[in-house]
Amino acid sequence: MILHGYYRSTASYRVRIALNLKGLAYADAFHHLRLGEQRAPAYLALNPQGLVPALEVDGAVLTQSIAICDYLDEAYPEPPLLPADPVTRAQVRAFALAIACDIHPVQNLKILRRLRALGLDEAQVTGWARETIEDGLAACAALIAGQSGPYCFGNQVTLADICLVPQLVNARRFGARFDYGRIPAIEAACLALPAFTRAAPESQPDAE
């Protein structure tokens, strides 16, 4: 497997965590997002969206971090990233998608560049990102307020944790609050696991 990513990409971080949890070996192919390397013709031939991550596996190219994590969970079931109970399974997916679809895209590099192009100054751009993250994380904390255990949904890491921890890196980058409910304790529990620390941005070979 070849993982196309970038050390600061939180979506790539999700996939690195999932690969590590599954104990899967992979090779890295790095694309510097701030230099626009994801728009190079060779990479666009793999992923026409020009986004990371992408995973090359068995002659196919998989895109979108949640879809990649779903593939990994189906192809390599242990340990599972989703609980067996259908209701909790849906709740985990909803939490993960709240981050992957509602928080992250609104404060990613492409959107922030467009805000600058529209004339917003750097303080306004940072404020946009910060508010988006804080509103989203407050809602996420409420979604898991009734859960127990060290992780988002009990005693086992799930797709929810895989999405939460990378988003907290962005929270720090933009000076956003993230001390909502159980979130700080969940992050600490996850970062005690090698699968998370090995996947961290600062641990990647392309980290600047």
C-alpha positions in Angstrom: 0.0 0.0 0.0 1.1 3.5 -0.8 -0.4 6.4 1.2 -0.3 9.8 -0.5 -0.5 12.5 2.1 1.0 15.5 3.8 2.2 15.6 7.4 -0.1 18.5 8.3 -3.2 17.1 6.6 -5.6 16.0 9.3 -7.4 13.8 6.8 -4.1 12.0 6.1 -3.5 11.8 9.9 -6.8 9.9 10.2 -5.7 7.2 7.7 -2.2 6.9 9.3 -3.9 6.2 12.7 -6.2 3.6 11.1 -3.3 1.9 9.3 -1.3 1.8 12.6 -4.2 0.4 14.6 -4.5 -2.4 12.0 -0.8 -3.0 12.1 -0.5 -2.5 8.4 2.7 -1.6 6.6 2.6 1.1 3.9 4.9 3.4 2.0 4.6 7.1 2.0 4.3 9.5 -1.0 4.3 13.1 0.2 2.7 16.0 -1.5 3.4 19.5 -0.1 0.0 21.2 0.0 1.3 24.7 0.6 3.5 24.4 -2.5 0.6 23.0 -4.6 2.1 19.7 -5.3 -1.3 18.0 -5.0 -2.2 19.8 -8.3 0.6 18.2 -10.2 -0.6 16.3 -13.3 0.8 13.0 -12.1 -1.1 13.2 -8.8 -4.3 14.5 -10.5 -4.2 11.4 -12.6 -4.5 9.4 -9.4 -6.9 11.6 -7.6 -8.7 14.1 -9.8 -9.9 16.1 -6.8 -6.3 17.0 -6.0 -6.7 16.2 -2.4 -4.9 14.0 0.1 -5.0 11.3 1.3 -5.2 8.8 -1.4 -4.3 5.1 -0.9 -3.0 2.9 -3.6 -3.9 -0.7 -2.9 -4.2 -3.8 -5.1 -4.1 -1.8 -8.3 -6.8 0.6 -7.2 -6.7 4.2 -5.8 -8.9 4.9 -2.9 -9.8 8.5 -2.0 -11.5 10.3 0.9 -10.3 9.5 4.4 -13.6 8.1 5.7 -14.0 5.8 2.7 -10.4 4.6 3.1 -10.9 3.9 6.8 -14.1 2.0 5.9 -12.1 -0.1 3.4 -9.4 -0.9 5.9 -12.0 -2.0 8.4 -13.7 -4.3 5.9 -10.5 -5.7 4.5 -8.7 -6.0 7.9 -11.5 -6.5 10.5 -9.2 -6.6 13.6 -9.3 -4.5 15.6 -12.7 -3.1 14.4 -13.1 0.7 14.0 -16.8 0.5 14.4 -18.9 -1.1 17.2 -21.1 -4.1 16.5 -24.3 -2.6 17.9 -26.2 -0.9 15.0 -27.3 2.2 17.1 -23.8 2.9 18.5 -22.3 2.2 15.1 -24.5 4.9 13.6 -23.6 7.3 16.4 -19.9 6.7 15.8 -20.3 7.4 12.1 -22.3 10.5 12.9 -19.6 11.9 15.2 -16.9 11.1 12.7 -18.8 12.8 9.9 -19.5 15.8 12.0 -15.8 16.4 12.0 -14.9 15.2 8.5 -17.9 16.9 6.7 -18.9 19.8 8.9 -15.9 21.1 10.7 -12.8 20.2 8.7 -13.8 21.2 5.2 -14.9 24.7 6.3 -11.5 25.5 7.8 -9.2 23.7 5.4 -6.5 25.3 3.3 -8.6 25.7 0.2 -11.4 27.6 1.9 -9.0 29.8 3.9 -7.2 30.8 0.6 -10.6 31.7 -0.9 -11.4 33.9 2.1 -8.1 35.7 1.7 -8.8 36.1 -2.1 -12.1 37.7 -1.1 -10.3 40.4 0.8 -10.4 39.1 4.4 -7.3 39.9 6.4 -5.4 37.3 8.3 -7.1 38.0 11.6 -10.5 37.5 10.0 -9.5 34.3 8.3 -8.1 32.9 11.6 -11.3 34.0 13.4 -13.4 32.2 10.8 -11.4 29.0 11.3 -11.4 29.3 15.1 -15.2 29.9 15.3 -15.9 27.0 13.0 -13.8 24.6 15.1 -15.1 25.8 18.5 -18.8 25.5 17.4 -18.2 22.1 15.9 -16.2 20.7 18.9 -18.8 22.0 21.4 -21.5 20.1 19.5 -19.2 17.0 19.3 -18.7 17.1 23.0 -22.5 17.1 23.5 -22.9 14.1 21.2 -20.7 12.0 23.5 -21.6 13.5 26.9 -23.6 10.4 27.9 -20.9 8.0 26.9 -18.3 6.5 29.3 -14.8 5.0 29.0 -11.5 6.5 28.0 -12.5 6.9 24.3 -15.4 8.6 22.6 -17.6 5.6 22.7 -16.4 3.3 25.5 -13.3 1.2 26.0 -12.3 0.7 22.4 -10.9 3.2 19.9 -13.3 3.9 17.1 -13.6 6.0 13.9 -14.8 8.8 16.2 -11.4 9.0 18.0 -9.6 8.7 14.7 -11.3 11.8 13.5 -11.3 13.7 16.8 -7.6 13.7 17.6 -6.4 15.1 14.3 -9.0 17.9 14.5 -7.5 19.0 17.8 -4.2 19.6 16.0 -6.1 22.2 13.9 -7.8 23.6 17.0 -4.4 24.4 18.5 -3.1 25.8 15.2 -5.9 28.4 15.1 -6.0 29.0 18.9 -9.4 27.5 19.2 -10.9 26.2 22.5 -11.2 22.4 22.7 -11.8 22.0 26.5 -15.3 20.8 26.0 -16.7 18.0 28.1 -14.8 14.7 27.7 -12.7 15.8 24.8 -9.4 16.6 26.6 -9.4 13.3 28.5 -10.2 11.4 25.3 -7.3 13.0 23.5 -4.9 12.2 26.4 -6.1 8.5 26.3 -5.6 8.3 22.5 -2.2 9.9 22.6 -1.0 7.3 25.1 -1.3 4.7 22.2 1.6 4.2 19.8 -0.8 4.0 16.9 -1.6 7.7 17.5 1.8 9.0 18.4 3.4 7.3 15.4 0.8 8.9 13.1 1.2 12.4 14.6 2.3 15.2 12.1 5.5 15.9 13.9 6.5 12.2 13.6 6.3 12.1 9.8 9.4 12.1 7.5 8.1 15.2 5.6 7.5 17.3 8.8 9.1 20.7 8.5 
